[in-house]
Amino acid sequence: MAKAIMIQGTTSNAGKSLITAGLCRILAQDGLKVAPFKSQNMALNSFITEDGLEMGRAQVVQAEAAYKKPDIRMNPILLKPTSDKGAQVIVNGEVIGNLNAMDYYKNKTKYIPEIMKSYSSLVNENDIIVIEGAGSPAEINLKENDIVNMGMAKMANAPVLIVGDIDRGGVFASLYGTYMLQDETERKYIKGNIINKFRGDVKILEPGLKMLEALIPVPTIGVVPYLNLKIDDEDSFSDVFHNNGIVSDVDIGVIRLPKISNFTDFNAFDIALGIKVRYISDVKEFRNPDLLILPGTKNTIEDLKWLRESGLEAEILKYASKGDPVFGICGGFQMLCKTLKDPHNVEGGGEIKGLGLIDADTIFEREKTRTRVTGTFLNSGGIFAALNSISFEGYEIHMGITKTEGFLSKLKSFDGREKTDGICQGNVYGSYVHGIFDSEEVLIPMIKALYNKKGLKYNETSTVDIKAHKQNEYNKLATELRKSLDMEYIYKIIGDGISL
């Protein structure tokens, strides 16, 4: 029967996901069977498991850190925002429908049996469960029906560590306020504070740490430095979005759509080749990239309208007219089409003109396509003709089908079905496959072609094994956390559990 520990935060993006991943790797290194768990995740970055179910990417990272395959039980509820007031609700990897925020809030406790079924199943198979909270337990307007912060801590009888982000400023006030806004019972679950993203000499912090511990009966069990690790981040506050001023030898620009999803698709360029991808939010940032990527989105039609209103559509069309390469992934692929039709009101209904860069049309369907795939490029021409015959793997997760007479690759899904995917017309490419760039076999021919176009020579010795690199980053994270955290204390509170 597994013990538990829970990581909560003073805010979103305080570092809960990373600390959880690091603890998973430490505990696994120490010979324990460990699994991550997050009862409810809200994110547009998702993943498809081997059995075709959908879960949040943070728990995928944490599973990898624990040397486990991603398992839908690690994230039984996933919310994917479709608007400022609504989200697609996914339970146990399956879409159950779209709900507005208030309806979900009023009814979310009905999902507790599903949460505890998944949690209890993991408990029976592991020694320790590392649970991640969401947002902050100090959001007192949400406490009544909480199923992801202190509500989950109570259900799992898990001691809680609170992570505060010092890089934002006000970390002592945040930690103090988070504790003081809990009721008497909830405070007993809080067993330690962690200060994250610190830059400088820890001695400078020591007076503040002593004063904080004099105010609240919670020890600070570690100060974690600002870590520059290449580990997938699912958060909309991700640092990668601030790379718009960084340009490598090859300039890869990704349009930062308002409802961008699965932006981790492009991390491989940096991990394997050291090429910084920059995100383009407005016309001023467009400049002249060597490769332009239209990423996935949770709402293709709304983001296509935004492209028009922002002026970026005109920039994209002008860029493509010069023969410069454009690659659309999932929703970005759909935007490249002549028309997008929504007969079932999946994204608001009606029909809209696409960018018209490929001879294809997209029709939105009621059912979501959700599958892992392997594939081979067979009809790649233009600047990336060298991709032909190269294999890849990834996953599909979309609501529409795209009708075209051409195709870019042939796929085989996890259940053995075969089909075609995508299209290449000149230097415009589209595919539904997330993760299509996640191998050196695909990346290197693409980057070589871009280097050649600029009259530069690509140094092949700079490549790395992406999977091995990921594991090395998890090990680096574990090493840094072992230095920064009082692991003896953490093991003690795990063993002691909660005594109320």
NORGIGI-V552005 format. One record per residue. N is the residue number from 1. RES is the residue in one small letter. SS is DSSP state (@ for helix, = for strand, . for the rest). PHI is phi in degrees with one decimal (NA if undefined). OMEGA is omega in whole degrees, -180 to 180 (NA if undefined). Layout:
BEGIN
[[N & RES & SS & PHI & OMEGA] [N & RES & SS & PHI & OMEGA]]
END
This chain:
BEGIN
[[1 & m & . & NA & -173] [2 & a & . & -73.0 & 167] [3 & k & = & -84.7 & -179] [4 & a & = & -141.5 & 168] [5 & i & = & -142.0 & -175] [6 & m & = & -124.6 & 177] [7 & i & = & -109.6 & 174] [8 & q & = & -115.7 & -176] [9 & g & = & -136.6 & 177] [10 & t & . & -75.5 & -179] [11 & t & . & -151.7 & 166] [12 & s & . & -65.8 & 178] [13 & n & . & 63.3 & 175] [14 & a & . & -74.9 & -179] [15 & g & . & 117.5 & -179] [16 & k & @ & -57.9 & -176] [17 & s & @ & -62.0 & -178] [18 & l & @ & -68.7 & 179] [19 & i & @ & -63.4 & 177] [20 & t & @ & -60.9 & 179] [21 & a & @ & -61.0 & -180] [22 & g & @ & -63.3 & 178] [23 & l & @ & -66.3 & 176] [24 & c & @ & -59.3 & -179] [25 & r & @ & -68.0 & 179] [26 & i & @ & -59.9 & -177] [27 & l & @ & -64.3 & 178] [28 & a & @ & -68.1 & 176] [29 & q & @ & -60.5 & -179] [30 & d & . & -81.9 & 173] [31 & g & . & 90.1 & -179] [32 & l & . & -95.2 & 172] [33 & k & . & -84.5 & -173] [34 & v & = & -131.2 & 177] [35 & a & = & -138.6 & 174] [36 & p & = & -83.5 & 178] [37 & f & = & -156.0 & 171] [38 & k & . & -141.3 & -171] [39 & s & . & -63.0 & -178] [40 & q & = & -142.2 & 180] [41 & n & = & -118.5 & 173] [42 & m & = & -117.3 & -177] [43 & a & . & -163.3 & 174] [44 & l & . & -94.2 & 176] [45 & n & . & -89.6 & -179] [46 & s & = & -129.8 & -172] [47 & f & = & -143.4 & 176] [48 & i & = & -109.1 & -178] [49 & t & . & -77.0 & -179] [50 & e & . & -60.9 & 179] [51 & d & . & -98.1 & 171] [52 & g & . & 78.0 & -180] [53 & l & . & -110.7 & -171] [54 & e & = & -105.5 & 179] [55 & m & = & -145.8 & 180] [56 & g & = & -71.5 & -176] [57 & r & @ & -70.5 & 180] [58 & a & @ & -60.1 & 180] [59 & q & @ & -73.8 & 173] [60 & v & @ & -66.2 & 177] [61 & v & @ & -58.4 & -178] [62 & q & @ & -65.6 & 176] [63 & a & @ & -63.5 & 177] [64 & e & @ & -59.5 & 179] [65 & a & @ & -63.2 & 179] [66 & a & . & -88.9 & -177] [67 & y & . & 61.1 & 180] [68 & k & . & -118.1 & 170] [69 & k & . & -76.0 & 176] [70 & p & . & -56.7 & -175] [71 & d & . & -134.1 & -175] [72 & i & @ & -58.7 & 179] [73 & r & @ & -63.1 & -179] [74 & m & @ & -73.8 & 180] [75 & n & @ & -150.5 & -174] [76 & p & . & -66.9 & 179] [77 & i & = & -125.8 & 176] [78 & l & = & -124.8 & 176] [79 & l & = & -109.2 & 179] [80 & k & = & -116.2 & -176] [81 & p & = & -55.9 & 176] [82 & t & = & -107.5 & 178] [83 & s & = & -159.3 & 178] [84 & d & . & -67.4 & -175] [85 & k & . & -126.9 & -178] [86 & g & = & -150.3 & -178] [87 & a & = & -152.9 & 169] [88 & q & = & -79.5 & -177] [89 & v & = & -103.4 & -179] [90 & i & = & -118.6 & -179] [91 & v & = & -119.0 & -177] [92 & n & . & 52.6 & 174] [93 & g & . & 84.6 & -177] [94 & e & = & -116.3 & 177] [95 & v & = & -70.4 & 176] [96 & i & = & -106.7 & 176] [97 & g & = & 140.4 & 176] [98 & n & = & -103.8 & 179] [99 & l & = & -132.5 & 172] [100 & n & = & -77.8 & -171] [101 & a & @ & -58.4 & -177] [102 & m & @ & -68.0 & 179] [103 & d & @ & -63.4 & 179] [104 & y & @ & -65.8 & -179] [105 & y & @ & -58.4 & -178] [106 & k & @ & -68.2 & -171] [107 & n & @ & -113.8 & -171] [108 & k & @ & -68.6 & 179] [109 & t & @ & -65.2 & 179] [110 & k & @ & -69.0 & 179] [111 & y & @ & -88.2 & -179] [112 & i & @ & -57.7 & 178] [113 & p & @ & -58.0 & 179] [114 & e & @ & -68.6 & 177] [115 & i & @ & -59.9 & -176] [116 & m & @ & -72.4 & 175] [117 & k & @ & -63.4 & 178] [118 & s & @ & -65.2 & -178] [119 & y & @ & -62.4 & -178] [120 & s & @ & -62.4 & 178] [121 & s & @ & -62.8 & 177] [122 & l & @ & -66.9 & 178] [123 & v & @ & -57.6 & -177] [124 & n & . & -72.2 & -176] [125 & e & . & -110.3 & -172] [126 & n & . & -132.8 & 176] [127 & d & . & -92.0 & -178] [128 & i & = & -140.3 & 172] [129 & i & = & -109.9 & 176] [130 & v & = & -101.5 & -173] [131 & i & = & -98.6 & 176] [132 & e & = & -108.0 & 173] [133 & g & . & -84.1 & -180] [134 & a & . & -138.0 & -180] [135 & g & . & 58.7 & -179] [136 & s & . & -147.5 & 175] [137 & p & . & -71.4 & 179] [138 & a & . & -82.5 & 176] [139 & e & . & -77.9 & -168] [140 & i & @ & -66.3 & 177] [141 & n & @ & -69.2 & -178] [142 & l & @ & -106.3 & -172] [143 & k & . & -68.3 & -172] [144 & e & . & -58.2 & -178] [145 & n & . & -113.3 & -173] [146 & d & . & -66.5 & 177] [147 & i & . & -128.1 & -173] [148 & v & . & -130.4 & 178] [149 & n & . & -111.8 & -178] [150 & m & @ & -64.8 & 175] [151 & g & @ & -61.1 & 178] [152 & m & @ & -71.7 & 178] [153 & a & @ & -59.4 & 179] [154 & k & @ & -67.4 & -179] [155 & m & @ & -63.9 & -177] [156 & a & @ & -96.4 & -175] [157 & n & . & 52.1 & -172] [158 & a & . & -108.7 & 171] [159 & p & = & -63.9 & -173] [160 & v & = & -117.5 & 169] [161 & l & = & -110.8 & -179] [162 & i & = & -101.7 & 180] [163 & v & = & -101.5 & 176] [164 & g & = & -116.7 & -177] [165 & d & = & -95.6 & -179] [166 & i & @ & -74.4 & -178] [167 & d & @ & -65.0 & 179] [168 & r & @ & -81.5 & -174] [169 & g & . & 89.9 & 177] [170 & g & . & 71.3 & -174] [171 & v & @ & -66.6 & -179] [172 & f & @ & -67.9 & 177] [173 & a & @ & -63.6 & -180] [174 & s & @ & -65.6 & 180] [175 & l & @ & -67.3 & 179] [176 & y & @ & -62.8 & -178] [177 & g & @ & -64.1 & 179] [178 & t & @ & -61.9 & 179] [179 & y & @ & -66.4 & -174] [180 & m & @ & -68.5 & -180] [181 & l & . & -85.3 & 174] [182 & q & . & -91.8 & 176] [183 & d & . & -78.5 & -172] [184 & e & @ & -59.4 & 180] [185 & t & @ & -68.0 & -178] [186 & e & @ & -62.8 & -180] [187 & r & @ & -61.4 & -179] [188 & k & . & -68.8 & 178] [189 & y & . & -79.6 & -176] [190 & i & = & -80.5 & -174] [191 & k & = & -110.0 & 180] [192 & g & = & -176.6 & 174] [193 & n & = & -112.0 & 175] [194 & i & = & -125.9 & 174] [195 & i & = & -96.0 & -173] [196 & n & = & -113.7 & 175] [197 & k & = & 64.2 & -179] [198 & f & = & -85.1 & 175] [199 & r & . & -120.3 & 178] [200 & g & . & 128.1 & -177] [201 & d & . & -91.0 & -177] [202 & v & @ & -59.9 & -179] [203 & k & @ & -59.4 & 179] [204 & i & @ & -64.1 & -178] [205 & l & . & -81.2 & -168] [206 & e & @ & -54.8 & 178] [207 & p & @ & -59.7 & 179] [208 & g & @ & -65.9 & 179] [209 & l & @ & -63.1 & 180] [210 & k & @ & -66.4 & -180] [211 & m & @ & -65.9 & 179] [212 & l & @ & -63.9 & -179] [213 & e & @ & -71.0 & 174] [214 & a & @ & -76.8 & -178] [215 & l & @ & -86.8 & 180] [216 & i & . & -131.0 & -175] [217 & p & . & -81.8 & -178] [218 & v & . & -130.3 & -180] [219 & p & . & -75.2 & 170] [220 & t & = & -87.3 & -171] [221 & i & = & -98.6 & 176] [222 & g & = & 171.5 & 173] [223 & v & = & -122.4 & -175] [224 & v & = & -95.8 & 180] [225 & p & = & -69.3 & 174] [226 & y & . & -65.8 & -173] [227 & l & . & -104.8 & 178] [228 & n & . & -97.7 & -177] [229 & l & . & -113.9 & 179] [230 & k & . & -95.3 & 180] [231 & i & . & -121.1 & -177] [232 & d & . & -53.4 & 180] [233 & d & . & -123.3 & -179] [234 & e & . & -96.9 & -170] [235 & d & . & -78.1 & 178] [236 & s & . & -68.2 & 177] [237 & f & . & -92.5 & -173] [238 & s & . & -51.3 & 179] [239 & d & @ & -62.4 & -177] [240 & v & @ & -61.3 & -178] [241 & f & @ & -71.9 & -179] [242 & h & @ & -99.4 & -180] [243 & n & . & -89.1 & -172] [244 & n & . & -67.7 & 178] [245 & g & . & -99.6 & -177] [246 & i & . & -95.3 & 179] [247 & v & . & -129.2 & 175] [248 & s & . & -90.8 & 176] [249 & d & . & -53.7 & 176] [250 & v & . & -109.3 & -176] [251 & d & . & -99.7 & 178] [252 & i & = & -105.7 & -180] [253 & g & = & -108.5 & 177] [254 & v & = & -115.3 & 177] [255 & i & = & -69.2 & 179] [256 & r & . & -86.5 & 179] [257 & l & . & -67.1 & 179] [258 & p & . & -56.4 & -179] [259 & k & . & -113.4 & -179] [260 & i & = & -55.5 & 178] [261 & s & = & -130.2 & 175] [262 & n & . & 52.0 & 177] [263 & f & @ & -68.5 & 174] [264 & t & @ & -66.5 & 176] [265 & d & @ & -55.2 & -170] [266 & f & @ & -108.2 & 179] [267 & n & @ & -63.6 & -176] [268 & a & @ & -61.6 & 179] [269 & f & @ & -59.4 & -180] [270 & d & @ & -78.3 & -177] [271 & i & @ & -60.5 & -173] [272 & a & @ & -84.7 & -169] [273 & l & @ & -122.4 & -179] [274 & g & . & 70.7 & -179] [275 & i & . & -99.1 & -179] [276 & k & . & -78.6 & 173] [277 & v & = & -84.5 & 176] [278 & r & = & -113.5 & -176] [279 & y & = & -104.1 & -173] [280 & i & = & -106.5 & -177] [281 & s & . & -106.2 & 180] [282 & d & . & -151.2 & -174] [283 & v & @ & -61.1 & -178] [284 & k & @ & -62.0 & -177] [285 & e & @ & -86.9 & -172] [286 & f & . & -63.7 & -178] [287 & r & . & 51.6 & -177] [288 & n & . & -137.8 & -178] [289 & p & . & -64.9 & 176] [290 & d & . & -78.1 & 175] [291 & l & = & -142.0 & 178] [292 & l & = & -110.9 & -180] [293 & i & = & -118.3 & 169] [294 & l & = & -99.7 & -173] [295 & p & . & -84.3 & 174] [296 & g & = & -70.7 & 180] [297 & t & = & -151.2 & 177] [298 & k & . & -79.6 & 178] [299 & n & . & -141.9 & -174] [300 & t & @ & -61.6 & -175] [301 & i & @ & -66.0 & 179] [302 & e & @ & -62.8 & -179] [303 & d & @ & -73.3 & 174] [304 & l & @ & -66.0 & 175] [305 & k & @ & -61.2 & 179] [306 & w & @ & -62.5 & 177] [307 & l & @ & -56.9 & -179] [308 & r & @ & -69.0 & -176] [309 & e & @ & -66.3 & -177] [310 & s & @ & -81.2 & -176] [311 & g & . & 88.7 & -178] [312 & l & @ & -71.9 & 178] [313 & e & @ & -58.3 & -180] [314 & a & @ & -62.1 & 179] [315 & e & @ & -65.6 & -180] [316 & i & @ & -64.4 & -179] [317 & l & @ & -65.4 & 178] [318 & k & @ & -65.3 & 179] [319 & y & @ & -61.4 & -178] [320 & a & @ & -66.3 & -178] [321 & s & @ & -65.7 & 178] [322 & k & . & -83.7 & -179] [323 & g & . & 87.9 & 178] [324 & d & . & -74.7 & -171] [325 & p & = & -75.9 & 176] [326 & v & = & -125.5 & 179] [327 & f & = & -127.9 & 177] [328 & g & = & -104.7 & 178] [329 & i & = & -114.3 & 175] [330 & c & . & 55.3 & 179] [331 & g & @ & -60.2 & 176] [332 & g & @ & -65.2 & 174] [333 & f & @ & -62.8 & 179] [334 & q & @ & -61.6 & 180] [335 & m & @ & -63.3 & -179] [336 & l & . & -69.1 & -173] [337 & c & . & -71.4 & 177] [338 & k & . & -71.1 & -180] [339 & t & = & -139.0 & 173] [340 & l & = & -126.5 & -176] [341 & k & = & -116.0 & -177] [342 & d & = & -128.5 & -175] [343 & p & . & -69.1 & -176] [344 & h & . & -103.8 & 177] [345 & n & . & 61.8 & 179] [346 & v & . & -67.7 & -179] [347 & e & . & -124.2 & 177] [348 & g & . & 106.8 & 175] [349 & g & . & 84.1 & 175] [350 & g & = & 89.6 & -178] [351 & e & = & -137.9 & -180] [352 & i & = & -138.5 & 177] [353 & k & = & -74.2 & 177] [354 & g & . & -87.3 & 179] [355 & l & . & -70.8 & 176] [356 & g & . & 70.7 & -179] [357 & l & . & -88.5 & 175] [358 & i & . & -134.4 & -179] [359 & d & . & -86.1 & -177] [360 & a & . & -157.7 & 178] [361 & d & = & -133.9 & 179] [362 & t & = & -110.7 & 175] [363 & i & = & -122.8 & 179] [364 & f & = & -79.4 & -179] [365 & e & = & -111.3 & -180] [366 & r & = & -69.1 & -174] [367 & e & = & -93.4 & 179] [368 & k & = & -83.8 & 170] [369 & t & = & -80.3 & -172] [370 & r & = & -149.1 & -176] [371 & t & = & -159.3 & 169] [372 & r & = & -85.8 & -176] [373 & v & = & -140.5 & 162] [374 & t & = & -116.5 & -176] [375 & g & = & -152.9 & 177] [376 & t & = & -139.3 & 174] [377 & f & = & -69.6 & -180] [378 & l & . & -125.8 & -177] [379 & n & . & -129.0 & 179] [380 & s & . & -87.4 & 178] [381 & g & . & -115.8 & 178] [382 & g & @ & 61.6 & -175] [383 & i & @ & -63.5 & -178] [384 & f & @ & -104.4 & 179] [385 & a & @ & -60.2 & -179] [386 & a & @ & -67.7 & 177] [387 & l & @ & -73.3 & -177] [388 & n & . & -54.4 & 180] [389 & s & . & 78.1 & 179] [390 & i & . & -83.8 & -179] [391 & s & = & -94.4 & 179] [392 & f & = & -153.4 & 173] [393 & e & = & -142.1 & -179] [394 & g & = & 176.6 & -180] [395 & y & = & -151.1 & 176] [396 & e & = & -107.3 & 177] [397 & i & = & -156.2 & -174] [398 & h & = & -157.5 & -176] [399 & m & = & -102.7 & -175] [400 & g & = & -122.6 & 170] [401 & i & = & -120.3 & -179] [402 & t & = & -116.0 & -176] [403 & k & = & -97.2 & -180] [404 & t & . & -154.6 & 179] [405 & e & . & -84.2 & 179] [406 & g & . & -99.8 & 173] [407 & f & . & -157.7 & -179] [408 & l & . & -97.2 & -175] [409 & s & = & -152.1 & 173] [410 & k & = & -110.5 & -175] [411 & l & = & -120.9 & 168] [412 & k & = & -128.3 & -179] [413 & s & = & -81.7 & -174] [414 & f & . & -61.7 & 179] [415 & d & . & -95.9 & 173] [416 & g & . & 94.1 & -180] [417 & r & . & -74.1 & 180] [418 & e & = & -110.8 & 180] [419 & k & = & -162.9 & 175] [420 & t & = & -100.0 & -179] [421 & d & = & -144.9 & 167] [422 & g & . & 71.9 & -178] [423 & i & = & -161.8 & 172] [424 & c & = & -128.7 & 174] [425 & q & = & -132.7 & -174] [426 & g & . & 65.0 & 178] [427 & n & . & -104.9 & 176] [428 & v & = & -110.9 & -174] [429 & y & = & -128.7 & 176] [430 & g & = & -143.4 & 179] [431 & s & = & -153.4 & 175] [432 & y & . & -86.6 & -168] [433 & v & . & -86.6 & 169] [434 & h & = & -76.1 & -179] [435 & g & . & 88.6 & -177] [436 & i & . & -62.8 & -180] [437 & f & . & -94.4 & -170] [438 & d & . & -82.6 & 174] [439 & s & . & -152.5 & 178] [440 & e & @ & -64.0 & -179] [441 & e & @ & -61.0 & 178] [442 & v & @ & -87.7 & -174] [443 & l & @ & -64.7 & -171] [444 & i & @ & -63.2 & 177] [445 & p & @ & -60.1 & 180] [446 & m & @ & -65.4 & -177] [447 & i & @ & -69.8 & 176] [448 & k & @ & -57.3 & -179] [449 & a & @ & -62.5 & -180] [450 & l & @ & -70.0 & 175] [451 & y & @ & -62.0 & -179] [452 & n & @ & -59.7 & 180] [453 & k & @ & -59.2 & -179] [454 & k & . & -91.3 & -178] [455 & g & . & 76.0 & 180] [456 & l & . & -107.7 & 177] [457 & k & . & -104.7 & -179] [458 & y & . & -86.2 & 179] [459 & n & . & -90.0 & -174] [460 & e & @ & -68.9 & -178] [461 & t & @ & -71.0 & -176] [462 & s & @ & -85.3 & -177] [463 & t & . & -78.1 & 177] [464 & v & . & -134.5 & 175] [465 & d & . & -76.8 & -173] [466 & i & @ & -62.0 & -178] [467 & k & @ & -65.6 & 178] [468 & a & @ & -65.5 & 180] [469 & h & @ & -63.1 & 179] [470 & k & @ & -57.8 & -179] [471 & q & @ & -62.4 & 178] [472 & n & @ & -65.3 & 178] [473 & e & @ & -65.9 & 176] [474 & y & @ & -63.4 & 178] [475 & n & @ & -66.5 & 177] [476 & k & @ & -61.4 & 179] [477 & l & @ & -60.0 & 180] [478 & a & @ & -60.9 & 180] [479 & t & @ & -60.9 & -180] [480 & e & @ & -65.9 & 180] [481 & l & @ & -69.6 & 176] [482 & r & @ & -60.8 & 179] [483 & k & @ & -71.0 & -168] [484 & s & @ & -94.0 & -174] [485 & l & = & -105.3 & 175] [486 & d & . & -83.5 & -176] [487 & m & @ & -67.4 & 177] [488 & e & @ & -61.9 & 178] [489 & y & @ & -66.4 & -179] [490 & i & @ & -62.1 & 177] [491 & y & @ & -61.8 & -179] [492 & k & @ & -64.7 & -178] [493 & i & @ & -70.5 & 174] [494 & i & @ & -62.8 & -178] [495 & g & @ & -68.8 & -178] [496 & d & @ & -76.4 & -177] [497 & g & . & 66.9 & -178] [498 & i & . & -115.5 & 176] [499 & s & . & -122.3 & -176] [500 & l & . & -97.9 & NA]]
END
